[in-house]
Amino acid sequence: MKPHFPFAKAAANWHNARQQRLMNLVEQVRKAGVVGAGGGGFPTHVKLAAQADVVIANGAECEPLLHKDAAVMEHQAAAIVKGLLLAMEALRAREGVVGIKAKKKRAVEAMQAACQGTPVRVHLLGDYYPAGDEYDLVHTVTGRLIPPGGIPLQVGVVVCNVETFANIAAAAEGQAVMLKTLTIAGAVRNPVTLTVPIGTSLRECLDAAGGATTPDPVLCIGGLMMGETTDSFDTPVVKTTTGAVVLPRGHHVMERKLKPAVAQNAIGKSACDQCRYCTEYCPRFLLGYAVEPHQVMRSLAFTATGVEHWNQWAALCCACGLCTLFACPEELYPKEACDQSKGEMRRASLKWTGPATVKPHPMRDGRRVPIQSLMRRLHVSDYDSPAPLQAGVLSPRRVVLPLKQGAGTPNQPLVRPGERVTAGQPLGAIAEKALGAIIHAPFAATVSEVSDRHVVLTR
């Protein structure tokens, strides 16, 4: 056995070194405050501490009018592939895939060039909505079906937004997440994709797009389908902000989104005739999951006697909004009814107890909703313009950094008013073993305010 001892020792040393390297990466990503940059905001270091055999970079970007992911892929392709390779090593994955819509030709070319000579490949996607839903993307790329109510890791897959992988690569070099790329589109003079310090107000982003072209603008932060509707232009950009679509307050989509929940429910109670269009177009239903919005709409007739009448047909809804904004011929609010149902089930600690088997619907491919059809239904085709990446980084004088910018617990502030901070300095901390992500100063500044909700910095 003696002749083999040096090889065994070398193998053990290599294994130990690899384990240390992977532990270092997870810790670097944690310290850098990396979260899902596509809107989910789940702390990335938690994902990297698991084990999977496929890692998917989600560049599907199917929200109408947004171009952030395409811009990141065009200009940071090498960083995305580097971050993906680091993630693959950490997760012991054998395959890396970048999911991109085939129509994003420049992004496809950039990513294909960056993938050459690596175990990472590009998977071209169709131009339909919602191609970026994790359940849909995992099945399209791997053929696997995530268990109802489950996560990709349960089928050996980890999915992160393409910008997240660029942030992983930066974290490996000791750089914290201080900047965010986002698109400003819709009723603006110059639709644009920007890179800004985290904490920059959307008002300054709107100014960088030439300002609104309507006297009474409203924002959909994160997109028209799944975004948050607000007229507060002082809302800060956070780690999960993908963009903002500006529309006139009188635009039909905005009128619908701004309608109070009480009115939405009243309309549903009186008008839903159970036509099933909401269900038949639902991407999760077509993938084989027990999501039936028309059955949730039935619950509206009983909610006056107690919230316990909400049912589980909403539990696996991905909140894509197709049922409300595309499928319903009466323009009712099945997505919002599903949101309410899920909220009540969470409050009642009700877990999914429905079917565990999943079988895709035979009409799934035939019922996909093309983006162009969706934009026509939304009456936003006239706003469909390129939003090229603006060179450089916006330089605001003041930023507001919420202490919670993703899934988990908020930061506990580490700074006080009047204190000077440097670029990349942690402004808060997450309790040990708690889920959350550290926030950092995006530039050298003075702390002008600290509250239980945010830290304000001024240059």
Secondary structure, DSSP 8 states (H G I E B T S, - for coil): -GGGHHHHHHHHHHHHHHHHHHHHHHHHHHHHT-B-TTTT--BHHHHHTS--SEEEEEE---STT--HHHHHHHHSHHHHHHHHHHHHHHHT-SEEEEEEETT-HHHHHHHHHHHTTSSEEEEEE-SEETTT-HHHHHHHHH-----TT--GGGGTEEEEEHHHHHHHHHHHTT----EEEEEEEESBSS-EEEEEETT-BHHHHHHHTT-BSSSSEEEEET-TTTSEEE--TT-B--TT--EEEEEETTSHHHHHHTS-HHHHHHHHHHH-----HHHHT-HHHHHT----HHHHHHHTTTGGG-GGG--GGGTT-----HIIIII-TT---HHHHHHHHHHHHHHTT----S-------TTTGGG-EEHHHHHHHHT-GGG-----B-SS----SEEEEES--SSS---EE---TT-EE-TT-B-EE--TT------B-SSSEEEEEE-SSEEEEE-
